Amino acid sequence: MFFKSSKINEFRLWGLLLTMIGMGLMVLGTAGIVFWGQSGKIIAGIGLVIGLIAMLASLAVYFWAGMLSTSAVQLECPECHKLTKMLGKTDRCMFCKTILTLDPEQATITADELKQQTTAATTNR
């Protein structure tokens, strides 16, 4: 993961970035008319078309994130105890960014190892 946040939040971030880029291109393209007059209409047309494509791409990314969010596994974060959603084998908590996994092979400690450690600690007393 690039930004060290949950996968669903990263999808939403890319959707937001595409929205801002699309709106920025549309505004800058329209500003071409103000700065260059008649020849700026070509720049405005290009900016509006590319901005519209970026906005449609952001719509697709938001729709995709929403569909993934409906099928994501919900679990309680062991650190902050908030309900969070998890995609794939490993993900991060949406709130405290703790790395979560449901795969015992990828976890640093399994339930059996934890049980052995707790029984060993109680027998050593």
PAVEXMI-621638 format. One record per residue: residue in one letter; x, y, z of N, C-alpha, C in turn. Coordinates in Angstrom, 1 decimal, m for minus. Example, Ala and Ser with C-alpha at 12.3 -4.5 7.8 and 13.67 -1.06 7.14 Angstrom:
+-----+--------+--------+--------+--------+--------+--------+--------+--------+--------+
! res !    nxx !    nyy !    nzz !   caxx !   cayy !   cazz !    cxx !    cyy !    czz !
+-----+--------+--------+--------+--------+--------+--------+--------+--------+--------+
!   A !   13.2 !   m5.7 !    7.8 !   12.3 !   m4.5 !    7.8 !   13.2 !   m3.3 !    7.8 !
!   S !   12.8 !   m2.2 !    7.1 !   13.7 !   m1.1 !    7.1 !   12.9 !    0.0 !    7.9 !
+-----+--------+--------+--------+--------+--------+--------+--------+--------+--------+
! end
This chain:
+-----+--------+--------+--------+--------+--------+--------+--------+--------+--------+
! res !    nxx !    nyy !    nzz !   caxx !   cayy !   cazz !    cxx !    cyy !    czz !
+-----+--------+--------+--------+--------+--------+--------+--------+--------+--------+
!   M !    0.8 !   m1.2 !    0.0 !    0.0 !    0.0 !    0.0 !    0.9 !    1.2 !    0.0 !
!   F !    0.5 !    2.2 !   m0.8 !    1.4 !    3.3 !   m1.1 !    1.3 !    4.3 !    0.1 !
!   F !    0.1 !    4.7 !    0.5 !   m0.1 !    5.7 !    1.5 !   m0.2 !    5.3 !    2.9 !
!   K !   m0.1 !    4.0 !    3.2 !   m0.2 !    3.4 !    4.5 !   m1.6 !    3.7 !    5.1 !
!   S !   m2.6 !    3.4 !    4.4 !   m4.0 !    3.6 !    4.9 !   m4.8 !    2.4 !    4.4 !
!   S !   m6.0 !    2.3 !    4.8 !   m6.8 !    1.1 !    4.4 !   m7.0 !    1.2 !    2.9 !
!   K !   m7.3 !    0.0 !    2.3 !   m7.4 !   m0.1 !    0.9 !   m8.6 !    0.7 !    0.4 !
!   I !   m9.7 !    0.6 !    1.1 !  m10.9 !    1.3 !    0.7 !  m10.6 !    2.8 !    0.7 !
!   N !  m10.0 !    3.3 !    1.8 !   m9.6 !    4.8 !    1.9 !   m8.7 !    5.2 !    0.7 !
!   E !   m7.8 !    4.3 !    0.3 !   m6.9 !    4.6 !   m0.8 !   m7.7 !    4.8 !   m2.1 !
!   F !   m8.7 !    3.9 !   m2.3 !   m9.5 !    4.0 !   m3.5 !  m10.3 !    5.3 !   m3.5 !
!   R !  m10.8 !    5.7 !   m2.3 !  m11.5 !    6.9 !   m2.2 !  m10.6 !    8.1 !   m2.4 !
!   L !   m9.4 !    8.0 !   m2.0 !   m8.4 !    9.1 !   m2.2 !   m8.1 !    9.3 !   m3.6 !
!   W !   m8.0 !    8.2 !   m4.4 !   m7.7 !    8.3 !   m5.8 !   m8.9 !    8.9 !   m6.5 !
!   G !  m10.1 !    8.6 !   m6.1 !  m11.3 !    9.1 !   m6.7 !  m11.4 !   10.6 !   m6.4 !
!   L !  m11.0 !   11.1 !   m5.2 !  m11.0 !   12.5 !   m4.9 !   m9.9 !   13.2 !   m5.7 !
!   L !   m8.8 !   12.6 !   m5.9 !   m7.7 !   13.3 !   m6.7 !   m8.2 !   13.4 !   m8.1 !
!   L !   m8.8 !   12.4 !   m8.7 !   m9.3 !   12.5 !  m10.1 !  m10.4 !   13.6 !  m10.2 !
!   T !  m11.2 !   13.7 !   m9.1 !  m12.2 !   14.8 !   m9.2 !  m11.6 !   16.2 !   m9.2 !
!   M !  m10.6 !   16.4 !   m8.3 !   m9.9 !   17.7 !   m8.2 !   m9.1 !   18.0 !   m9.5 !
!   I !   m8.5 !   17.0 !  m10.1 !   m7.8 !   17.2 !  m11.3 !   m8.7 !   17.5 !  m12.4 !
!   G !   m9.8 !   16.8 !  m12.5 !  m10.8 !   17.1 !  m13.6 !  m11.4 !   18.5 !  m13.4 !
!   M !  m11.8 !   18.9 !  m12.2 !  m12.3 !   20.2 !  m12.0 !  m11.3 !   21.3 !  m12.3 !
!   G !  m10.0 !   21.0 !  m11.9 !   m8.9 !   22.0 !  m12.2 !   m8.7 !   22.1 !  m13.7 !
!   L !   m8.7 !   21.1 !  m14.4 !   m8.6 !   21.1 !  m15.9 !   m9.7 !   21.9 !  m16.5 !
!   M !  m10.9 !   21.7 !  m16.0 !  m12.1 !   22.4 !  m16.6 !  m12.0 !   23.9 !  m16.3 !
!   V !  m11.6 !   24.3 !  m15.1 !  m11.4 !   25.7 !  m14.8 !  m10.3 !   26.3 !  m15.6 !
!   L !   m9.1 !   25.7 !  m15.6 !   m8.0 !   26.2 !  m16.4 !   m8.3 !   26.3 !  m17.8 !
!   G !   m9.0 !   25.3 !  m18.4 !   m9.4 !   25.3 !  m19.8 !  m10.3 !   26.5 !  m20.1 !
!   T !  m11.3 !   26.7 !  m19.2 !  m12.2 !   27.9 !  m19.4 !  m11.4 !   29.2 !  m19.2 !
!   A !  m10.4 !   29.2 !  m18.4 !   m9.6 !   30.4 !  m18.2 !   m8.8 !   30.8 !  m19.5 !
!   G !   m8.6 !   29.8 !  m20.3 !   m8.0 !   30.0 !  m21.6 !   m8.7 !   31.0 !  m22.5 !
!   I !  m10.0 !   31.0 !  m22.4 !  m10.8 !   32.0 !  m23.1 !  m10.5 !   33.4 !  m22.7 !
!   V !  m10.4 !   33.6 !  m21.3 !  m10.2 !   34.9 !  m20.8 !   m8.8 !   35.4 !  m21.2 !
!   F !   m7.8 !   34.5 !  m21.2 !   m6.4 !   35.0 !  m21.4 !   m6.1 !   35.1 !  m22.9 !
!   W !   m6.7 !   34.2 !  m23.8 !   m6.3 !   34.2 !  m25.2 !   m7.4 !   34.5 !  m26.1 !
!   G !   m8.6 !   34.8 !  m25.7 !   m9.7 !   35.2 !  m26.5 !  m10.2 !   34.1 !  m27.4 !
!   Q !  m10.3 !   34.3 !  m28.7 !  m10.8 !   33.3 !  m29.6 !   m9.9 !   32.1 !  m29.7 !
!   S !   m8.6 !   32.2 !  m29.7 !   m7.8 !   31.0 !  m29.8 !   m7.8 !   30.2 !  m28.5 !
!   G !   m8.3 !   30.8 !  m27.4 !   m8.4 !   30.1 !  m26.2 !   m9.6 !   29.2 !  m26.1 !
!   K !  m10.5 !   29.3 !  m27.1 !  m11.6 !   28.4 !  m27.2 !  m11.2 !   26.9 !  m27.4 !
!   I !  m10.1 !   26.8 !  m28.2 !   m9.6 !   25.4 !  m28.4 !   m9.0 !   24.8 !  m27.1 !
!   I !   m8.3 !   25.7 !  m26.4 !   m7.7 !   25.2 !  m25.1 !   m8.9 !   24.9 !  m24.2 !
!   A !   m9.9 !   25.7 !  m24.2 !  m11.1 !   25.5 !  m23.3 !  m11.8 !   24.2 !  m23.7 !
!   G !  m11.9 !   23.9 !  m24.9 !  m12.5 !   22.6 !  m25.4 !  m11.7 !   21.4 !  m24.9 !
!   I !  m10.4 !   21.5 !  m25.1 !   m9.5 !   20.4 !  m24.7 !   m9.6 !   20.2 !  m23.2 !
!   G !   m9.5 !   21.3 !  m22.5 !   m9.5 !   21.2 !  m21.0 !  m10.9 !   20.7 !  m20.5 !
!   L !  m12.0 !   21.1 !  m21.1 !  m13.3 !   20.6 !  m20.7 !  m13.4 !   19.1 !  m21.0 !
!   V !  m12.9 !   18.6 !  m22.1 !  m13.1 !   17.2 !  m22.5 !  m12.2 !   16.3 !  m21.6 !
!   I !  m11.0 !   16.7 !  m21.4 !  m10.1 !   15.9 !  m20.5 !  m10.6 !   16.0 !  m19.1 !
!   G !  m11.1 !   17.1 !  m18.6 !  m11.6 !   17.2 !  m17.3 !  m12.8 !   16.4 !  m17.1 !
!   L !  m13.7 !   16.3 !  m18.2 !  m14.9 !   15.5 !  m18.1 !  m14.5 !   14.0 !  m18.0 !
!   I !  m13.4 !   13.6 !  m18.8 !  m12.9 !   12.2 !  m18.7 !  m12.4 !   11.9 !  m17.3 !
!   A !  m11.7 !   12.8 !  m16.7 !  m11.2 !   12.6 !  m15.3 !  m12.3 !   12.5 !  m14.3 !
!   M !  m13.4 !   13.3 !  m14.5 !  m14.5 !   13.3 !  m13.6 !  m15.3 !   11.9 !  m13.8 !
!   L !  m15.4 !   11.4 !  m15.0 !  m16.0 !   10.2 !  m15.2 !  m15.2 !    9.0 !  m14.6 !
!   A !  m13.9 !    9.1 !  m14.7 !  m13.0 !    8.2 !  m14.1 !  m13.1 !    8.2 !  m12.6 !
!   S !  m13.3 !    9.4 !  m12.0 !  m13.5 !    9.4 !  m10.5 !  m14.8 !    8.8 !  m10.1 !
!   L !  m15.8 !    9.0 !  m11.0 !  m17.1 !    8.4 !  m10.7 !  m17.0 !    6.9 !  m10.7 !
!   A !  m16.2 !    6.3 !  m11.6 !  m16.0 !    4.9 !  m11.7 !  m15.2 !    4.4 !  m10.5 !
!   V !  m14.2 !    5.1 !  m10.1 !  m13.4 !    4.7 !   m8.9 !  m14.3 !    4.8 !   m7.6 !
!   Y !  m15.1 !    5.8 !   m7.5 !  m16.0 !    5.9 !   m6.3 !  m17.0 !    4.7 !   m6.3 !
!   F !  m17.6 !    4.4 !   m7.5 !  m18.5 !    3.3 !   m7.6 !  m17.8 !    2.0 !   m7.2 !
!   W !  m16.6 !    1.8 !   m7.7 !  m15.9 !    0.6 !   m7.5 !  m15.6 !    0.5 !   m6.0 !
!   A !  m15.2 !    1.6 !   m5.3 !  m14.9 !    1.5 !   m3.9 !  m16.1 !    1.3 !   m3.1 !
!   G !  m17.3 !    1.8 !   m3.5 !  m18.5 !    1.5 !   m2.9 !  m18.9 !    0.0 !   m3.0 !
!   M !  m18.7 !   m0.5 !   m4.1 !  m19.1 !   m1.9 !   m4.3 !  m18.1 !   m2.8 !   m3.5 !
!   L !  m16.9 !   m2.5 !   m3.5 !  m15.9 !   m3.2 !   m2.6 !  m16.3 !   m3.1 !   m1.1 !
!   S !  m16.7 !   m1.9 !   m0.8 !  m17.0 !   m1.7 !    0.6 !  m18.2 !   m2.5 !    1.1 !
!   T !  m19.2 !   m2.8 !    0.2 !  m20.3 !   m3.5 !    0.6 !  m20.0 !   m5.0 !    0.8 !
!   S !  m19.0 !   m5.5 !    0.2 !  m18.6 !   m6.9 !    0.3 !  m17.4 !   m7.1 !    1.3 !
!   A !  m16.9 !   m6.1 !    1.9 !  m15.7 !   m6.2 !    2.7 !  m16.1 !   m6.8 !    4.1 !
!   V !  m15.1 !   m7.5 !    4.6 !  m15.2 !   m8.1 !    5.9 !  m15.2 !   m7.1 !    7.0 !
!   Q !  m16.1 !   m7.1 !    7.9 !  m16.1 !   m6.1 !    9.0 !  m15.5 !   m6.8 !   10.2 !
!   L !  m14.6 !   m6.1 !   10.9 !  m14.1 !   m6.7 !   12.1 !  m13.7 !   m5.5 !   13.1 !
!   E !  m13.5 !   m5.9 !   14.3 !  m13.1 !   m4.9 !   15.3 !  m11.6 !   m4.8 !   15.4 !
!   C !  m11.1 !   m3.6 !   15.3 !   m9.6 !   m3.4 !   15.4 !   m9.2 !   m3.8 !   16.8 !
!   P !   m8.1 !   m4.5 !   16.9 !   m7.6 !   m4.9 !   18.3 !   m6.9 !   m3.7 !   19.0 !
!   E !   m6.5 !   m2.7 !   18.3 !   m5.9 !   m1.5 !   18.9 !   m6.9 !   m0.5 !   19.4 !
!   C !   m7.7 !    0.0 !   18.4 !   m8.6 !    1.1 !   18.8 !  m10.0 !    0.6 !   19.1 !
!   H !  m10.3 !   m0.6 !   18.9 !  m11.6 !   m1.3 !   19.2 !  m12.8 !   m0.6 !   18.4 !
!   K !  m12.5 !   m0.1 !   17.2 !  m13.6 !    0.4 !   16.3 !  m13.8 !   m0.6 !   15.2 !
!   L !  m15.1 !   m0.6 !   14.7 !  m15.4 !   m1.5 !   13.7 !  m14.8 !   m0.9 !   12.4 !
!   T !  m14.1 !   m1.8 !   11.7 !  m13.4 !   m1.4 !   10.4 !  m13.7 !   m2.4 !    9.4 !
!   K !  m13.4 !   m2.1 !    8.1 !  m13.6 !   m3.0 !    7.0 !  m12.2 !   m3.4 !    6.5 !
!   M !  m12.2 !   m4.7 !    6.0 !  m10.9 !   m5.3 !    5.6 !  m11.1 !   m5.9 !    4.2 !
!   L !  m10.2 !   m5.6 !    3.3 !  m10.2 !   m6.2 !    1.9 !   m9.0 !   m7.1 !    1.8 !
!   G !   m9.1 !   m8.2 !    1.3 !   m8.0 !   m9.1 !    1.0 !   m7.5 !   m9.8 !    2.3 !
!   K !   m6.3 !  m10.4 !    2.2 !   m5.7 !  m11.1 !    3.4 !   m5.2 !  m10.1 !    4.4 !
!   T !   m4.6 !   m9.0 !    4.0 !   m4.1 !   m8.0 !    4.9 !   m4.6 !   m6.6 !    4.5 !
!   D !   m4.8 !   m5.8 !    5.5 !   m5.3 !   m4.5 !    5.3 !   m4.9 !   m3.6 !    6.5 !
!   R !   m5.2 !   m2.4 !    6.5 !   m5.0 !   m1.5 !    7.7 !   m6.3 !   m1.0 !    8.3 !
!   C !   m6.3 !   m0.7 !    9.5 !   m7.5 !   m0.2 !   10.2 !   m7.7 !    1.2 !    9.6 !
!   M !   m9.0 !    1.5 !    9.4 !   m9.4 !    2.8 !    8.8 !   m9.1 !    4.0 !    9.7 !
!   F !   m9.0 !    3.7 !   11.0 !   m8.9 !    4.8 !   12.0 !   m7.5 !    4.9 !   12.5 !
!   C !   m6.8 !    3.8 !   13.0 !   m5.5 !    3.9 !   13.6 !   m4.4 !    3.4 !   12.8 !
!   K !   m4.7 !    2.9 !   11.6 !   m3.7 !    2.4 !   10.6 !   m2.9 !    1.1 !   11.1 !
!   T !   m3.5 !    0.4 !   12.0 !   m2.9 !   m0.9 !   12.5 !   m3.0 !   m1.9 !   11.4 !
!   I !   m1.9 !   m2.7 !   11.1 !   m2.0 !   m3.7 !   10.1 !   m2.8 !   m4.9 !   10.6 !
!   L !   m3.8 !   m5.3 !    9.9 !   m4.7 !   m6.4 !   10.2 !   m4.6 !   m7.5 !    9.2 !
!   T !   m4.8 !   m8.7 !    9.7 !   m4.8 !   m9.9 !    8.8 !   m5.7 !  m10.9 !    9.4 !
!   L !   m6.3 !  m11.7 !    8.5 !   m7.1 !  m12.9 !    8.9 !   m6.4 !  m14.2 !    8.6 !
!   D !   m5.2 !  m14.1 !    7.9 !   m4.4 !  m15.2 !    7.5 !   m3.4 !  m15.6 !    8.6 !
!   P !   m3.6 !  m16.7 !    9.2 !   m2.7 !  m17.1 !   10.3 !   m1.2 !  m17.2 !    9.9 !
!   E !   m1.0 !  m17.5 !    8.6 !    0.4 !  m17.6 !    8.2 !    1.1 !  m16.3 !    8.1 !
!   Q !    0.3 !  m15.2 !    7.9 !    0.9 !  m13.9 !    7.7 !    1.0 !  m13.1 !    9.0 !
!   A !    0.3 !  m13.7 !   10.0 !    0.3 !  m13.0 !   11.3 !    1.6 !  m13.2 !   12.0 !
!   T !    2.0 !  m12.3 !   12.9 !    3.3 !  m12.5 !   13.6 !    3.2 !  m13.5 !   14.7 !
!   I !    2.0 !  m13.7 !   15.2 !    1.8 !  m14.7 !   16.3 !    0.4 !  m15.3 !   16.1 !
!   T !    0.4 !  m16.6 !   16.2 !   m0.9 !  m17.3 !   16.0 !   m1.6 !  m17.5 !   17.4 !
!   A !   m2.9 !  m17.9 !   17.3 !   m3.6 !  m18.1 !   18.5 !   m3.0 !  m19.2 !   19.4 !
!   D !   m2.5 !  m20.3 !   18.7 !   m1.8 !  m21.4 !   19.5 !   m0.6 !  m20.9 !   20.2 !
!   E !    0.3 !  m20.1 !   19.5 !    1.5 !  m19.5 !   20.1 !    1.1 !  m18.6 !   21.3 !
!   L !    0.1 !  m17.8 !   21.1 !   m0.4 !  m17.0 !   22.2 !   m0.8 !  m17.8 !   23.4 !
!   K !   m1.6 !  m18.9 !   23.1 !   m2.1 !  m19.8 !   24.2 !   m0.9 !  m20.4 !   24.9 !
!   Q !    0.2 !  m20.8 !   24.1 !    1.3 !  m21.5 !   24.8 !    2.1 !  m20.4 !   25.6 !
!   Q !    2.2 !  m19.2 !   25.1 !    2.9 !  m18.2 !   25.9 !    2.1 !  m17.8 !   27.2 !
!   T !    0.8 !  m17.8 !   27.1 !    0.1 !  m17.5 !   28.4 !    0.1 !  m18.6 !   29.3 !
!   T !    0.1 !  m19.9 !   28.9 !    0.2 !  m21.0 !   29.8 !    1.6 !  m21.1 !   30.4 !
!   A !    2.6 !  m20.8 !   29.6 !    4.0 !  m20.8 !   30.1 !    4.2 !  m19.7 !   31.1 !
!   A !    3.6 !  m18.6 !   30.9 !    3.7 !  m17.5 !   31.8 !    3.0 !  m17.8 !   33.2 !
!   T !    1.9 !  m18.4 !   33.1 !    1.1 !  m18.7 !   34.3 !    1.8 !  m19.9 !   35.1 !
!   T !    2.5 !  m20.8 !   34.4 !    3.1 !  m21.9 !   35.1 !    4.4 !  m21.5 !   35.7 !
!   N !    5.0 !  m20.4 !   35.2 !    6.3 !  m19.9 !   35.7 !    6.1 !  m19.1 !   37.0 !
!   R !    4.9 !  m18.8 !   37.4 !    4.7 !  m18.0 !   38.6 !    4.8 !  m18.8 !   39.8 !
+-----+--------+--------+--------+--------+--------+--------+--------+--------+--------+
! end
